[in-house]
Amino acid sequence: MTAHPLLPDLAAHAKATAHSLTPSCGSCAAVTLADRPDATVVRHAGTVAKAHPPDSTPAGLVPRLAVAARLPGLLLAPLTPEPADLHGRLVTCWPYGRPVDPADPDAAPWEAAATLLAGLHRTPVPAGLPAMRGPAKAARAVTRLRSTTGAPDTAATAVLRAWDTLPAWARAEAPQPAPGALCHGDFHLGQLVRHPAPDGPWLLIDVDDLGTGVPAWDLARPAAWYACGLLPPDEWSRFLTAYRAAGGTAVPVQGDPWPALDVPARALTAQTAARAITKAREEGRPLDEVEQCLVDACDRMVPVPPELTQASPK
C-alpha cells in the first residue's frame, strides 16, 4: 500500500493558507518543522500548518481551538478555528512564532513561562472542555514500554515499578481530582514561541492536551528535572517564584510546594524514562547519562503516601 503524501500535501495546504492571508508572501519554499507519527508541522512564510495526532477528533480538538482563540494573551490563537481533514488527519493553521533557542539555555524564559501557566490556571474552565490529557499521554508511554520490553530489563523494571506506585488518576485509570483547573497538559520550553516573531511576547502553543485537570501537572516536568538534578536549582527557583508571584493555583503561595507536585513529578519522571528506554531500544544503544539519571530516579521511588494522592495545594 502506498502511503498518503501527507508531508507534501500539508506543505501545499500551508502555502495556500499563507497566500490567502498575505498574497505578497512570494514563492518562498515550505520548511518542515517536525515530522513525527504524532505530529507533522510545516511552515510557509508566516503560516504554520499542523497535522494533529492520528487519534485526534473534532469533538476533542475544536473546543481546545476555541479556548486558544479566546485567550490570545496566553495561547497562540489559530488562524483556522475549524480543522481541515487531510488524509484522515485533522489539520490546523497558525501564525509563525519564534521558538526558544535550545542552544542558549541561559536565555530560557522561565519567568515568562511561569506567568503564562499561572494565568492559564486562574482562567475559569470553559464548559464542555475535555479533560487534560497529560496522564493519558504518560500512560501511553508506559504502555509502549511494556510492549517493547521483551526480555527482563532492570531499567524497564525500575520504571514500571515506579509507575505502579502512582495513584490511579495519575495513570489515567480514574478521573483527575476535582475541582479541576484549565491546564496545558504537556508543558515544556518547546511549547513557547514569541509572536509576532521575532521579539513579540511569549505565548504557549500546542492545544492537543489542553483541558480540565490538576494544574500541578503543568509544573511537573521542570519539577521532575529539578528533583533528578537535571535542572539547576536557580532555574527551578526562578520558575517557581514567578509562578507564585503571578497567582498560580497549583501550589501554595508559601511553604513547601512538593505535596502538590510530588505525584505529577513522579508521573512525568516515569513517562520520560519510559520514552527514553523505548527510544534507546529502537536505536539499539545503551541509555545516555541523562536517560540513566531518569531511570535511577524511578528506581528510588517508593509508594506514594495516601495524603499526597489528591494533588491539591493545601
C-alpha positions, 0 to 999 in steps of 0.5 A: 500500500502506498502511503498518503503524501501527507508531508507534501500535501500539508506543505501545499495546504500551508502555502495556500493558507499563507497566500490567502492571508498575505498574497505578497508572501512570494514563492518562498519554499515550505520548511518542515518543522517536525515530522513525527507519527504524532505530529507533522508541522510545516511552515510557509512564510508566516503560516504554520500548518499542523497535522494533529495526532492520528487519534485526534477528533473534532469533538476533542480538538475544536473546543481546545481551538476555541479556548486558544482563540479566546485567550490570545494573551496566553495561547497562540490563537489559530488562524483556522478555528475549524480543522481541515481533514487531510488524509484522515488527519485533522489539520490546523493553521497558525501564525509563525512564532519564534521558538526558544533557542535550545542552544542558549539555555541561559536565555530560557524564559522561565519567568515568562513561562511561569506567568503564562501557566499561572494565568492559564490556571486562574482562567475559569474552565470553559464548559464542555472542555475535555479533560487534560490529557497529560496522564493519558499521554504518560500512560501511553508511554508506559504502555509502549514500554511494556510492549517493547520490553521483551526480555527482563530489563532492570531499567524497564523494571525500575520504571514500571515499578515506579509507575505502579506506585502512582495513584490511579488518576495519575495513570489515567485509570480514574478521573483527575481530582476535582475541582479541576483547573484549565491546564496545558497538559504537556508543558515544556520550553518547546511549547513557547514561541514569541509572536509576532516573531521575532521579539513579540511576547511569549505565548504557549502553543500546542492545544492537543492536551489542553483541558480540565485537570490538576494544574500541578501537572503543568509544573511537573516536568521542570519539577521532575528535572529539578528533583533528578538534578537535571535542572539547576536549582536557580532555574527551578527557583526562578520558575517557581517564584514567578509562578507564585508571584503571578497567582498560580493555583497549583501550589501554595503561595508559601511553604513547601510546594512538593505535596502538590507536585510530588505525584505529577513529578513522579508521573512525568519522571516515569513517562520520560524514562519510559520514552527514553528506554523505548527510544534507546531500544529502537536505536539499539544503544545503551541509555545516555547519562541523562536517560540513566539519571531518569531511570535511577530516579524511578528506581528510588521511588517508593509508594506514594503516601495516601495524603499526597494522592489528591494533588491539591495545594493545601 
